[in-house]
Amino acid sequence: MTITEGPDAPAEDNDLGGDGENGRMCIVTRESGSPDDLIRFVAAPDGTVVPDLKRQLPGRGCWVKIDRALVDKAVAKKLFSRALKADVTAPADLGAIVDRLLVAQLAGMMHMARKAGRFISGSSKVDGAVRNGSAIAVFHAIAAAADGVRKIDQARKAWHLGMETEMEIPSFRVFTEAEMEELMGQNAFIHAAALAGQAGEGVVKRANLLERYRNGGQSRAPGGAGRRLQCRGHRPMPDA
């Protein structure tokens, strides 16, 4: 979705609506929170409500907690017009649009991290990175075979117990086969790992955002393989 940015918003037009210096208020729950816990929405020039994940688009904005159900509720109850103080139209599939943008944002960060040498793929490489402590998160295709996931989970458990860390290395399952083919191309993976460093940390941050959005504002990745998303028609893929 392309958004044409207009002139900067006037000084008196801001999004602050919560408590505290950096507070923002969710238009659904009416609870204040950090910008990192909310998604900003603005009205495009055509009056359509669009997500502003980077929080950079000009004009009046409003906020919804990182939770797909709350975005859907804001659309159903027509809360955006009141919050933006304008006659705007929120697409019926706005919740799905946000999900796709978060997925694309994560895939883009994975590409950047790979170029920086901070994102690797292949079960043996991932297993080695987990066991030597360089991995800060692991990723599995949703259709990855259970045996391959279990082997890497065993490595995560061994690292956690051996090093007496506070928690296991987080594990994510976020991409369907279709998303993998579309977003990753020749860099598609069955098992992968983000490595320590700024680029790898960027991957983990965006993976956590997507997990939280899909799971009621909570990330289920730490301490386990995360919740396996429901995707019909996907059979386990052989391990790489």
C-alpha positions as CSV (number, residue, x, y, z in Angstrom):
1,M,0.0,0.0,0.0
2,T,1.5,3.3,-1.0
3,I,0.9,6.4,1.1
4,T,1.7,9.9,-0.2
5,E,3.1,11.9,2.7
6,G,1.8,15.4,3.0
7,P,3.2,18.4,4.9
8,D,4.3,18.0,8.5
9,A,1.6,18.0,11.0
10,P,1.1,21.4,12.8
11,A,2.8,21.7,16.2
12,E,-0.5,21.5,18.2
13,D,-1.5,18.3,16.4
14,N,0.0,15.4,18.3
15,D,-0.8,11.9,19.4
16,L,-0.2,12.2,23.1
17,G,-3.3,10.9,24.9
18,G,-2.0,8.9,27.8
19,D,-0.2,9.3,31.1
20,G,3.5,10.0,31.4
21,E,6.0,11.7,29.2
22,N,5.9,9.1,26.5
23,G,2.4,7.8,27.1
24,R,0.0,6.9,24.3
25,M,-3.6,5.7,24.8
26,C,-5.1,2.7,23.0
27,I,-8.4,3.8,21.5
28,V,-9.9,0.4,22.3
29,T,-8.9,-0.3,25.9
30,R,-8.3,3.4,26.9
31,E,-5.1,2.2,28.6
32,S,-1.8,4.1,28.2
33,G,1.4,2.5,27.1
34,S,4.8,2.9,25.5
35,P,4.9,3.5,21.7
36,D,6.7,0.1,21.6
37,D,3.6,-1.6,22.9
38,L,1.2,0.1,20.5
39,I,0.6,0.5,16.7
40,R,0.1,3.9,15.3
41,F,-2.6,4.6,12.7
42,V,-3.2,7.6,10.5
43,A,-5.5,8.7,7.7
44,A,-4.1,8.6,4.2
45,P,-4.9,11.5,1.9
46,D,-7.9,9.5,0.5
47,G,-9.4,9.1,4.0
48,T,-8.4,5.5,4.4
49,V,-7.0,4.4,7.8
50,V,-3.5,2.9,7.4
51,P,-1.0,1.5,9.9
52,D,2.2,3.6,10.5
53,L,4.5,0.9,11.9
54,K,7.6,3.2,11.8
55,R,5.6,6.0,13.5
56,Q,6.9,8.5,10.9
57,L,3.8,9.5,8.8
58,P,2.6,13.1,9.3
59,G,-0.7,14.2,10.7
60,R,-2.9,13.2,13.6
61,G,-2.4,9.6,14.7
62,C,-4.2,7.2,17.0
63,W,-2.9,4.1,18.7
64,V,-4.0,0.5,19.3
65,K,-2.3,-2.1,21.4
66,I,-0.2,-4.7,19.6
67,D,-3.1,-7.2,19.4
68,R,-4.9,-8.4,16.3
69,A,-8.2,-8.8,18.2
70,L,-8.1,-5.1,19.3
71,V,-7.4,-3.8,15.8
72,D,-10.4,-5.9,14.5
73,K,-12.5,-4.5,17.4
74,A,-11.5,-0.9,16.5
75,V,-12.6,-1.5,13.0
76,A,-15.9,-3.1,14.0
77,K,-16.8,-0.4,16.4
78,K,-15.8,2.4,14.1
79,L,-13.4,3.9,16.6
80,F,-10.9,5.4,14.2
81,S,-13.2,8.3,13.0
82,R,-13.6,9.5,16.6
83,A,-10.0,9.1,17.5
84,L,-8.7,10.8,14.3
85,K,-11.5,13.4,14.5
86,A,-12.2,12.9,10.8
87,D,-14.6,11.0,8.5
88,V,-12.2,8.1,7.7
89,T,-12.7,4.6,6.4
90,A,-11.0,1.6,8.1
91,P,-10.7,-1.4,5.7
92,A,-12.6,-4.4,7.0
93,D,-9.3,-6.4,6.7
94,L,-7.1,-3.8,8.5
95,G,-6.1,-6.5,11.0
96,A,-4.9,-8.7,8.3
97,I,-3.1,-5.8,6.6
98,V,-1.1,-5.1,9.8
99,D,-0.2,-8.8,10.0
100,R,1.1,-8.8,6.4
101,L,3.1,-5.6,7.1
102,L,4.7,-7.1,10.2
103,V,5.5,-10.3,8.3
104,A,7.1,-8.3,5.5
105,Q,9.0,-6.2,8.0
106,L,10.4,-9.3,9.7
107,A,11.4,-10.8,6.3
108,G,13.2,-7.6,5.3
109,M,15.2,-7.6,8.5
110,M,16.1,-11.2,8.0
111,H,17.5,-10.3,4.6
112,M,19.5,-7.5,6.1
113,A,20.8,-9.7,8.9
114,R,21.8,-12.4,6.4
115,K,23.9,-9.9,4.4
116,A,25.6,-8.9,7.6
117,G,26.3,-12.5,8.5
118,R,23.9,-12.4,11.4
119,F,21.3,-14.8,10.1
120,I,22.1,-18.3,9.1
121,S,20.0,-21.3,7.9
122,G,20.3,-25.1,7.8
123,S,19.7,-27.5,10.7
124,S,23.4,-28.3,11.3
125,K,24.5,-24.6,11.3
126,V,21.6,-23.7,13.6
127,D,22.4,-26.5,16.0
128,G,26.0,-25.5,16.1
129,A,25.1,-21.8,16.7
130,V,22.8,-22.7,19.5
131,R,25.4,-25.0,21.2
132,N,28.2,-22.5,20.9
133,G,26.1,-19.6,22.3
134,S,26.2,-17.4,19.2
135,A,22.4,-17.8,18.4
136,I,20.0,-15.4,20.1
137,A,16.9,-16.9,18.6
138,V,15.9,-19.8,16.3
139,F,13.3,-19.9,13.5
140,H,11.4,-22.8,11.9
141,A,9.1,-22.8,8.9
142,I,5.6,-23.6,10.1
143,A,5.7,-26.7,8.0
144,A,9.0,-27.9,9.3
145,A,9.1,-31.6,10.3
146,A,8.7,-32.2,14.0
147,D,11.9,-34.3,14.3
148,G,14.1,-31.4,13.0
149,V,12.4,-28.9,15.4
150,R,12.9,-31.4,18.3
151,K,16.6,-31.8,17.7
152,I,17.2,-28.0,17.8
153,D,14.9,-27.8,20.9
154,Q,17.2,-30.3,22.5
155,A,20.2,-28.1,21.7
156,R,18.4,-25.1,23.2
157,K,17.6,-27.0,26.4
158,A,21.2,-28.2,26.7
159,W,22.5,-24.7,26.4
160,H,20.0,-23.4,28.9
161,L,20.8,-26.0,31.5
162,G,24.6,-26.1,30.8
163,M,25.0,-22.3,31.0
164,E,22.3,-21.9,33.7
165,T,20.7,-19.1,31.7
166,E,17.5,-17.4,32.9
167,M,15.5,-18.8,30.0
168,E,16.0,-20.8,26.8
169,I,16.9,-19.2,23.5
170,P,13.6,-18.2,22.0
171,S,12.1,-20.1,19.1
172,F,9.7,-18.8,16.5
173,R,7.5,-20.4,13.9
174,V,6.0,-17.6,11.8
175,F,6.2,-18.2,8.0
176,T,3.9,-20.4,6.0
177,E,5.2,-22.0,2.8
178,A,3.5,-19.4,0.7
179,E,4.9,-16.5,2.7
180,M,8.4,-18.1,2.6
181,E,8.3,-18.4,-1.2
182,E,7.0,-14.9,-1.7
183,L,9.2,-13.1,0.9
184,M,12.4,-15.1,1.2
185,G,12.9,-16.4,-2.4
186,Q,16.1,-18.3,-2.7
187,N,16.8,-17.5,1.0
188,A,13.8,-19.6,2.1
189,F,14.7,-21.7,5.1
190,I,13.3,-24.6,7.2
191,H,15.5,-23.9,10.2
192,A,17.4,-20.7,10.8
193,A,19.0,-18.7,13.6
194,A,19.6,-15.0,14.4
195,L,23.1,-14.4,15.7
196,A,24.3,-11.9,18.3
197,G,24.8,-8.4,17.0
198,Q,22.7,-5.4,16.0
199,A,21.2,-7.0,12.9
200,G,20.3,-10.2,14.6
201,E,18.7,-8.3,17.5
202,G,16.6,-6.4,14.9
203,V,15.3,-9.7,13.7
204,V,14.3,-10.9,17.2
205,K,12.7,-7.6,17.9
206,R,10.4,-7.8,14.9
207,A,9.7,-11.5,15.5
208,N,8.5,-10.6,19.0
209,L,6.3,-7.9,17.6
210,L,4.6,-10.3,15.2
211,E,4.2,-13.0,17.9
212,R,2.6,-10.4,20.3
213,Y,0.3,-9.2,17.6
214,R,-0.9,-12.7,16.8
215,N,-1.1,-13.9,20.4
216,G,-3.1,-11.3,22.3
217,G,-0.2,-9.0,23.0
218,Q,2.0,-11.7,24.5
219,S,5.0,-13.4,22.9
220,R,5.0,-17.2,23.5
221,A,8.4,-17.7,22.0
222,P,10.7,-17.8,25.1
223,G,11.0,-21.2,26.7
224,G,9.5,-23.1,23.8
225,A,8.9,-23.3,20.1
226,G,6.1,-20.8,20.3
227,R,2.5,-21.4,19.4
228,R,2.2,-23.3,16.1
229,L,0.0,-21.1,13.9
230,Q,-3.0,-22.8,12.3
231,C,-2.3,-23.2,8.6
232,R,-4.4,-25.7,6.8
233,G,-3.0,-27.8,3.9
234,H,0.7,-27.6,5.0
235,R,2.5,-30.9,5.4
236,P,5.8,-31.2,7.3
237,M,8.8,-30.3,5.2
238,P,11.9,-32.5,5.1
239,D,14.8,-31.1,7.1
240,A,17.5,-29.1,5.3
